[in-house]
Amino acid sequence: MKSLKILTLAVIMAASSLQSFAQDFKEKTLLTVGNEKITAGEFLNIYNKNNVQSEAIDPKTINEYLDLFINFRLKVKDAEVQGLDTMKSFKDELAGYRKQLAQPYFTDESVIDLLTKEAYDRSQYDIRASHILIRCAADALPADTLTAWKKINDIRKKIMKGADFSKMATELSEDQSARDREANKQHPAMKGNRGDLGYFTVFNMVYPFETAAFNTPVGSVSQIIRTDFGYHLIKVVDRHPALGKVTAAHIFFTFPKNSTAADSARVKSRVDSIYNRLNAGEKWDDLATLYSDDKASAAKGGQLPPFTSNRLVPDFIEAVYLLKNPGDYSKPVLTSYGWHIIKLVEKKTPGTFDESKAELKQRVTRDNRGRQSQEVVVARLKAEYKLYEDIAVLKEVTGIVTDSIFAGTWNPAPDKIASKTLFSFADKKVTQSEFAQYLLKHQKKQEAENIQVYVNKRFKDYVNETILSYEDNQLEAKYPDFKALVKEYRDGILLFELTDRLVWTKAVKDTTGLRVYYQTVKQKYMWPDRKEVSMLTINNLSSERDAAIMLTKLEKWITKKGKSLNWVKTELMKDTLLSVNLTQEKYIAGENALADKTAPETNQSEISTKDSKTLLTWAFCERAISPEPKTLEEVKGLVTAEYQNQLEKEWIEKLRKQYPFEVDRLVLDQIK
């Protein structure tokens, strides 16, 4: 037992020593380029990213890759010497990439994953709900908040005792859409919705409202819910499997203005008549085009743009839920706009979680619910860096802020602002004067509010922004992988810019150099034996018999009278019913069957049929062409690519002479 313990201790010590050696080894300098030292760890990191890591390292491959890596580092060195890393365009581009790379460090992925799954589960349903709103600003004073809460609480008590929700919404809700509105210069008369919000699904409402609606059973009234708009009571009226995205058509009949009961009866009679004609077999598109009062859609058979459940009035949506298959149409449906007959054209229901995950995750991140993830990160950073806030010192700042800040003109005398530490974290202390400068910078014209509430809100924002900014500046020091990735992007941008200047764009723009280079390689791009053949094609002939008559005419003109093909073409085009085409092309063997049959200074003809039309083709071989180089224009793409390779080769040769570099062979052998 004692020997086993000694052996175990030896193994642990050996493993620890090996790990220590591996870490020390990665810090060793493998390559020196000028004054820059590149470690074995940096080289191996890039090597492993570009090679199959499950396979053993091939010493030959290491040598080849090191050679490419040296070229890469020399190019980056050249870009730095030329000052490309000091250009504003480079700095802006790198900053943009860095911001994207840093984003995951300010996001709690576990929170995002939970919110994404929650969003998917909710996307499977549509909810119809009504609400009552008592307005209360998000940053209202405690006294105002309490007043609003008491008001909504009293309403809820009455509803729980049996008061009608719709009646209470019409009388007491501070959402003006609940009540009828008379016409004025800004809008026509509108009938109130009595609190009915219609159907909606995930992302259609602010997150707290959405959450309450999805967590409340059908027929029930929610607890009091707080959003940025104020306090809500929500009554869930209906819950359906999600409609998804629907394309539908309708035949629509509107009521005349100030319509009477007789007018309504006439409209109902019209819609019933059209419905009966549909049932009798008349075509939908014909009836929609002739009779629908929605002229914008009537011309398209009544088809509406694709919509989701929250885009149209609930009576219309309820009718669509009942349509199962494309082509099904509803009975006449009455909405606040008039009578509709609705036909289903297409229905796309939500996909599986795997199909929807990427898009939902992106929407969660952009949506206000995504703030929960950042709040988790901020809370973690505050604990990690031991944030301390001095509320007494904050009150001193509040004491010098006046209502002028709501006009954007607050400008306190410097001697009124002390420099006491307002909050601290990690190795950083933030003073009152720094916070005052923040308030000065962010003030703007706005509605006046309680100064204490305003300062507290700005203070919270300032603390969060400061600690996030501090963390952003620590990323390279805290996370070696992030530092390496940013460096890869930096070097990659420099390499791309300089290579574009000296190789890619230069090869395209340097036409003289390209032509000179072409002369050195043109023998690589040879045409085989070819024939130059003129072809006269006559189309629109009515039959093969007419084609044979035309062929006799061509033989008389060309063979016996020696007329040129251009003369023949001109003569034939006098007949406007014919389509005549004359070409002169160079053909290799096998490229054109008729050309293959011709010998120099001889002709061949062919009668064929295409698309029910008879064609006559007369081919004359002008000459035989021996193998010759293709012109630069014919192989420009290939030669340009070769020229780019040549320019890069010359550039690398120049760099290897211009900048000293040294490989530590001992470290290289250890890598192998």
C-alpha positions, 0 to 999 in steps of 0.5 A: 500500500505504501509503494502504491501511494509513492507511485501515485505521488510520483505520477502526480508530480510527473504530470504536474512537471509535464504541464509546467514544461508544456506551458514554459515551452509555449512561451519560448521564442520560435521565430524572430522577425526584426524586433518581433518575437513569435512564441512556439505557442502562437505558432502552434495555435495558428497551425492547429487551426489550419490542420487536422488536430487529431492527426500526429504532427508531420515534421515535413508539414511543420517545415512547410507551414513554418515557411508559409508562416514566415512569409505571413509575418514578413508581409505583416511586418512590411505593412507595419513599416508602411504605416498601414496600421496607423490609418483611420480606415484600418483602425475603424475596421479592426474596432468593428471586428473587435466589437463583434468578437467581444460581444460573447463576453458581455452575454450570458449564454445560459440566459440567452439559451433559456430565453430562446427556448422560451420564445420558441415554445411561445411561438407555437401559440397565438393568444387573444387578450384584452387589457386595462392600462393605468399609465405610470412612467418607468421612472415615476416617483414612489408617490405617483407609482403608489397612486397608479398601483392603487387605482389598478388594484381597485379595478382588479378587485371589482373585476374579481367580484364580478365586474365586466372586464370590457365595461371596466376597460371602456370606462377606466382604461387609460389606453385611449383605443378602448373608447370610441373616437369622434372624427377630427382633422387628424383621423376619422371616427373610430369604434373603441376596442373595449380593451381587446388587443386581438391575437398576438404571439411572441415578440408582438408585445413588450416582454413583461406583457407577453410573459403575463399573457402566456402565463395566464389561463384562458378566461382568467385575469392576470395579476397586476403587471408593470411595463414601461407604459404603466400597470396592466390587467390582462384577460386572456380570451383565447389561445390557438396553435400558431397561425404562422404566416398566411397568404389569403384572398378575400372578396370584400363588401364595405358599408356606405358612410352613415349606413342605415339598417336597410343599407346593411341588409343590402350589403349582406344580400350581396355577400350571400349572393356571391357566396352562393355563386362560389358554391355553384362553381363560379371561379373565385378570381372572376368574382373577386375581380368583378365584385370586391370593394377592395380594389387594390386586391381585386385585380389580383383575385383578392389576394392580400399580402402575407400576414401573421395573427397580429396584423388583422382584426380578430374576427378575420383571423378567427375565420382564417383559423378554420381554413385547413387547406389551400383553396378552402373559403369561409362563409361570409365574415363580418368585421368592423370594416364590412363583410368578407369571404376569405380563401386560404392560399398558403399557410406556413406554420412555425418550423422545428426548434432546430430550424428556428433556433438561429433566428429566434436567438438573434431576435432574443438578443436584439429584443429588450428581453436580451437585456436580462443576459447583460444584467447577469454579466453586469451583476457578476462583474460588480461582485468580481470587482467588489463595486462600492457605491457611496450614496451619501456622496451621490446625494451631494451631486443631486443637490447641485442639479437643477431643472435646467438639465431638462432644458439641456442647459445645466452648467454648474460652476466648477467650484460647486462640484467636489472630487470625492470618490462616488464609486469604486471597483477593482483598481478604479475610483470614479469621482463626483466631477466625472459623473457631473461631466457625464450628466453634462454630456448626456443632458437634453431637452425633455419633459421635466421629472423628479431630479432625484429619480433622474439622477439615480437613473443616470447614475445607474446607467453610468455605473453600468457603462463604466464597469462594462467599459473597464471590462472591455479594456481588460479582455486581452489581459483576462482571455488569451484566446480573445487576445490571439483572435483579435491579433489574427484579425489585425494581422489579417486586415493588414495582410489583405490591404497590402496584398491587394495593393501590391498583388491583386489590384496591381495585376489588374491595373498594370496592363503593361506589366501583364502584357510583358508577362503574357509574352513569357507564358503564352506558349502554355496556352495554345489553340489546337488545329482549328478551322475558320468557318463562315456560316449562313443560317436561314430560319423561318422556312415553311418546310423542308421542300422550301429549304431544298429550293433555297439550297438550289438557289444558294448553289446557283448564286455562290457556286456558279455565279461566285456571289459572296455570303454577305451579298447573299445575306443582303439579297435574302433579307429583302424577304421580310419573312425570313430570318437570316444570320451570317457568322464567321467563327474559329472551331476546333474538332468536335465543336461543330458537326457541320464545321467538321465536315468542311475542308478549306475553301469548300462548303457543306450544307444542312437542313434541320428542324428546330421548334417546328421551324425549318433551318438551312445552314450553309457552311464555308471553310475559309482556312485551316489554322495551325496551332497558335497561342491564345490571345491575352484577351482569351486567357486574361483571367488565367494569365492575371492569376499567374501574374499575381502569383509571380508578383507575390513570389517577387515580393516575398523574395524582396521581403526575405532580403529586406527584413532579418528573421531567425528560427530557433531550430532547437524549439522547432525540433521540440515542436516536431 
